[in-house]
Every structure is written in structure tokens, then in C-alpha cells.
Amino acid sequence: MRIATYNVEWFTNLFDEQGHLLMDDGWSGRQDVTRAQQIEALGIVFTALDADAIMVIEAPDENGKRSTVAALETFAAAFGLRAKKALLGFRNDTQQEIALLYDPEAVTARHDPLGPETGKKGAEDAPRFDGVFRIDLDIDATEDMVRFSKPPLEVALETAKGTELRLIGAHLKSKAPHGARGRDEVMRMSIANRRKQLAQAIWLRRRVEGHLAAGDALIVLGDLNDGPGLDEYEHLFGRSSVEIIMGNGAEPCLYDPHAREALGSRIGAAATTSRFYLANEKRYLQALLDYVMISQDLRGHDPQWRIWHPFNDVDCWSVPDLRAALLAASDHFPVTLDIDI
């Protein structure tokens, strides 16, 4: 079975309000890429992935006029994907939903959020992801009230073999200090954003601990917008979001080989899952942001990870159409897990 995570940059821009694909020469959300070009590229990538389940990060928007499920299922039908059913959890206000696209012949899936619902006062013990989490991050005897801008998607999944899994799709908030003016404001906003992101990671980690304590087979996957050594503010907090969510040797851990490799070398990660153009520096920045983390019990099921990087993966590089499609489709590349379940 193949399970994937894929952050599709501005997927929502490729659909009209009825969920129909905008196959035209209008600009997509990607620089110098038309909607038709991005749609065609995504069709090539999703077809090549041929996954049983794909956690789509930055899925099309869900609001009073738009439907994430309708848009994704329209896209799947247009390219004849076997992963043709879509599942949405809690909608958000960012036009970037988290959704699961899956093959109904291979798996059954349902949104199954855990944790108590909260009001504005929140709760301390891993509340439901659409609620409010209370935590004192800076030991000032004042609790912070934290919300997810993009609530993680919790999925109860069962494979055709009868294996039951828990999937948590996550997209943690970016640390970029958008709108900051001047060095001091950049620093303040960067530190505040990192504090919020780490609070979200702690919240997610508490849910992970609950699943691991219960003996659940668990996969946490998505874009964590973080990793060891990514910015100069990390040293203020000691650990990255990735380290918090995965756990360390003294506690039950999740496993992702690319994350473990990065944690073992502070000089820089050998693996990367994203590629961004820095216009002011006229160069590309590559980073490891996307992960598929599994519980220890699943490591006994012959797991094989793959980053579909157009330059670093030999099979992607050797197929020119796929290589070009990966570059046009998104600023992130898919990560897949092949596992015998």
C-alpha cells in the first residue's frame, strides 16, 4: 500500500466556485505557471504517484460557495485516478485546507476527531483540534491561548486487509514574519510565530502520545514547516517542531528516516522536499519540510520512504515529463510511504 503527503501550492486557484477545473491560460498561484500548465503537471504527478491515499496539504478551499471534496473529486475524475474519493475534516479560513484523497476499493476512511470540545476558555489536555489549547510557553505564570489556523485532519482508516490505522494530516503555521518592518519587528514576529508553532507541535504531540499509549498504529504526515537548523531562533526554544512531534529516546517515538538523518547532522539535511525561489538573492532555497512519521509497530511492515524530488530521485530525473511536472506542479514535492498493511 502507498500512502503519500503532497503540499500543492495554491490548489484552490485551479477551480471555479462550482468546483470545475479552470483549464485556461490565466495565471495560477505559481510564478510564471498558467492554470492549464499547473493542472496538467498535477495530473502527471498524481498519476505517477498512483497512491492508495494522499494527504493533500493546501487542498482547495471550503466555504459557503466552494467545496473541497467536490473540487478534489472533479480533479481525480479528470485524470482517472483510482484515489477518487475525498475526505475533509475541520475547514479553515486560509484557503488552504487539509484533505485526504483515497481509493475506496483499497481503504475506508472517516474523519474521527478526538479530544474534548472547548469554548473560548480552552483546555490543557490535548483538546479537539478545532478548539483552544492552554499552555504556558515561557514560564511566566500566564497561559497562552493557542488555536490551529489549519486544524489537523484526524482519520480513522481501515485497509482492504483489515488493518486499522490512525492518520493525522498536519500543516503547521509558517514562521515567516509577513508584514514586518525593520529588523526589530522581524525578530519579534519571528519569535512569536515560532512560539505559536511550537505550541501547536506540543498539542499535536500530546495527541500522538495518547495514540501510542493506546497501542494504535499511527501515521503523522504533512508539512510541518520546520526542521532542525532552519532558522536562527530555534536555539531560543531548544527543539524544533519536528523533534517535539517525533519524540526522543526517553519517550515513545515516531519514525521518519529523513527527519532522523537531519537530526543527526546540524550542518544541514541531505534530504529536501521543497524548493523556493529567493528573488532578492537570485537563487533557490531547498528545505526538508514534509514528513511521513510512523509508530514503531509499523516499522515491522517493510516501510519504504521516497521523496519525489525531480533532481535527487533517479527515477524522477530519468523521466523528463515527470521531472518537468514536479517543478511546475508545486513548490513542494510528494513524499510516499510504501508499506505492507
Residue pairs with C-beta under 8 A, 6 or more apart in sequence:
1 52
1 106
1 107
1 159
1 338
1 339
1 340
1 341
2 49
2 50
2 51
2 52
2 53
2 336
2 337
2 338
3 51
3 52
3 53
3 54
3 55
3 167
3 219
3 221
3 292
3 336
3 337
3 339
4 49
4 51
4 53
4 54
4 55
4 292
4 334
4 335
4 336
4 337
5 54
5 55
5 57
5 169
5 221
5 222
5 223
5 290
5 291
5 292
5 334
5 335
6 45
6 46
6 49
6 54
6 55
6 56
6 57
6 290
6 330
6 332
6 333
6 334
6 335
7 57
7 58
7 171
7 222
7 223
7 274
7 289
7 290
7 330
7 331
7 332
8 42
8 56
8 57
8 58
8 59
8 329
8 330
8 332
9 29
9 30
9 58
9 330
9 331
9 332
10 28
10 29
10 30
10 58
11 42
11 56
11 58
11 59
11 60
11 71
12 29
12 58
12 59
12 60
12 61
12 66
12 71
12 95
12 96
13 22
13 28
13 29
13 35
14 21
14 22
14 28
14 35
14 38
14 39
14 42
14 60
14 75
15 21
15 22
15 60
15 66
15 71
15 74
15 75
16 22
17 65
17 66
18 70
19 60
19 66
19 67
19 70
19 71
19 74
20 74
21 39
21 74
21 75
21 78
22 35
22 39
23 35
23 36
23 39
24 34
24 35
24 36
25 34
25 35
25 36
26 34
26 35
27 33
27 34
27 35
28 34
28 35
28 37
28 38
30 38
30 328
30 330
30 331
31 277
33 41
33 328
37 328
38 328
38 329
39 75
40 325
41 324
41 325
41 326
41 327
41 328
41 329
42 75
42 325
42 329
42 330
43 78
43 79
44 321
44 322
44 325
44 329
45 308
45 322
45 325
45 326
45 329
45 334
46 54
46 75
46 76
46 79
46 81
46 83
47 79
47 80
47 81
48 308
48 319
48 322
48 325
49 308
49 334
49 336
50 82
51 83
51 103
51 336
52 83
52 102
52 103
52 106
52 107
52 159
53 83
53 100
53 101
53 102
53 103
53 106
53 107
53 109
53 157
53 167
54 83
54 100
54 101
54 102
54 334
55 98
55 99
55 100
55 153
55 167
55 169
55 221
55 222
56 72
56 98
56 99
56 100
56 101
57 96
57 98
57 169
57 171
57 222
57 223
57 290
57 332
58 96
58 97
58 171
58 223
59 68
59 71
59 72
59 88
59 96
59 97
59 98
59 99
60 66
60 68
60 71
60 72
60 97
60 99
61 68
61 95
61 96
61 97
62 68
62 69
62 88
62 91
62 97
63 91
68 86
68 88
68 91
68 97
68 99
69 86
69 87
69 88
69 99
72 86
72 99
72 101
73 84
73 85
73 86
75 81
76 83
76 84
76 85
76 86
76 101
77 84
81 101
82 103
82 105
82 106
83 101
83 102
83 103
84 101
84 103
84 104
85 101
85 102
85 103
85 104
85 109
86 99
86 100
86 101
86 102
87 99
87 100
87 101
87 102
87 109
87 110
87 111
87 153
87 155
88 97
88 98
88 99
88 111
88 153
89 98
89 99
89 111
89 113
89 129
89 151
89 152
89 153
89 154
89 155
89 169
90 113
90 129
90 130
90 151
90 153
91 97
92 98
92 148
92 149
92 150
92 151
93 149
94 149
94 150
96 150
96 171
97 150
98 150
98 151
98 152
98 153
98 169
98 170
98 171
98 222
99 153
99 169
100 109
100 153
100 155
100 167
100 169
102 109
102 157
105 160
106 159
106 160
107 157
107 158
107 159
107 160
108 157
108 158
109 155
109 156
109 157
109 158
109 167
110 155
110 156
111 153
111 154
111 155
112 154
112 155
112 156
112 166
113 128
113 129
113 130
113 154
114 126
114 128
114 154
114 207
114 210
115 123
115 126
115 127
115 128
115 129
115 131
115 207
116 123
116 125
116 127
116 128
116 131
117 127
117 128
117 130
117 131
118 127
118 128
118 131
118 132
119 132
120 132
120 145
121 132
121 134
122 131
122 132
122 133
122 134
122 145
122 146
123 131
123 132
123 133
123 134
124 133
124 134
124 135
124 143
125 206
126 133
126 203
126 206
126 207
126 210
127 133
127 203
129 148
129 151
129 152
129 154
129 203
129 207
130 148
130 151
131 147
132 145
132 146
132 147
133 145
133 146
133 147
133 199
133 200
133 203
134 143
134 144
134 145
134 146
135 143
135 144
135 146
135 199
135 202
135 203
136 142
136 143
136 144
137 144
137 195
137 198
137 199
138 195
144 195
144 199
146 196
146 199
146 200
146 203
148 173
148 200
148 203
149 173
150 171
150 172
150 173
152 168
152 169
152 170
152 171
152 204
152 222
153 167
153 168
153 169
153 170
154 166
154 167
154 168
154 207
155 166
155 167
155 168
155 169
156 164
156 165
156 166
157 164
157 165
157 166
157 167
158 164
158 165
159 165
159 341
161 341
163 217
163 341
164 217
165 216
165 217
165 218
165 219
165 341
166 211
166 216
166 217
166 218
166 219
167 218
167 219
167 220
167 221
168 204
168 207
168 208
168 218
168 219
168 220
168 221
168 222
169 221
169 222
170 204
170 220
170 221
170 222
170 223
170 224
171 222
171 223
171 225
172 197
172 200
172 201
172 204
172 223
172 224
172 225
172 226
172 241
173 193
173 196
173 197
173 200
173 225
174 193
174 225
175 190
175 193
175 194
175 197
175 225
175 226
175 230
175 231
175 233
176 193
177 185
177 186
177 189
177 190
177 193
178 189
179 189
180 186
180 188
180 189
180 190
187 233
190 231
190 233
191 233
191 236
194 231
194 233
194 234
194 236
194 237
195 237
197 225
197 226
197 241
198 237
198 239
198 241
198 244
200 241
201 224
201 226
201 241
201 242
201 244
201 245
202 244
204 220
204 245
205 244
205 245
205 247
208 218
208 220
208 245
208 247
208 254
209 247
209 251
209 252
211 218
211 295
212 218
212 252
212 295
213 252
215 297
216 295
217 295
217 297
217 298
217 341
218 254
218 294
218 295
218 298
219 292
219 293
219 294
219 295
219 298
219 337
220 245
220 254
220 291
220 292
220 293
221 291
221 292
221 293
221 335
221 337
222 290
222 291
223 289
223 290
223 332
224 241
224 242
224 245
224 289
224 290
224 291
225 241
225 289
226 240
226 241
226 242
226 289
227 240
227 242
227 259
227 262
227 269
227 287
227 288
227 289
228 234
228 240
228 242
228 243
228 262
228 263
228 266
228 269
229 262
229 266
229 267
229 268
229 269
230 240
230 287
234 240
242 259
242 262
242 263
242 291
243 263
245 254
245 293
246 253
246 254
246 255
246 256
246 259
246 293
247 253
247 254
252 295
252 296
253 296
254 293
254 294
254 295
255 293
255 294
255 295
255 296
255 299
256 291
256 292
256 293
256 294
256 305
257 305
258 269
258 271
258 273
258 288
258 291
258 305
258 307
258 335
259 288
259 291
259 293
261 269
261 270
261 271
262 268
262 269
262 270
262 271
262 288
269 287
269 288
271 288
271 307
271 312
272 286
272 287
272 288
272 307
272 309
272 312
273 287
273 288
273 289
273 290
273 307
273 309
273 332
273 333
273 335
274 286
274 287
274 288
274 289
274 290
274 331
274 332
274 333
275 284
275 285
275 286
275 327
275 331
275 333
276 284
276 285
276 286
276 287
276 331
277 283
277 284
277 285
278 284
278 285
289 332
290 307
290 332
290 333
290 335
291 335
292 305
292 335
292 336
292 337
294 303
294 337
294 339
298 339
298 341
301 339
301 340
301 341
302 339
302 340
303 337
303 338
303 339
304 337
304 338
304 339
305 335
305 336
305 337
306 313
306 335
306 336
306 338
307 313
307 333
307 334
307 335
308 316
308 326
308 333
308 334
308 335
308 336
309 316
309 326
309 333
310 316
310 317
310 322
310 323
310 324
310 326
310 327
310 333
311 317
311 323
316 322
316 323
316 326
317 323
326 333
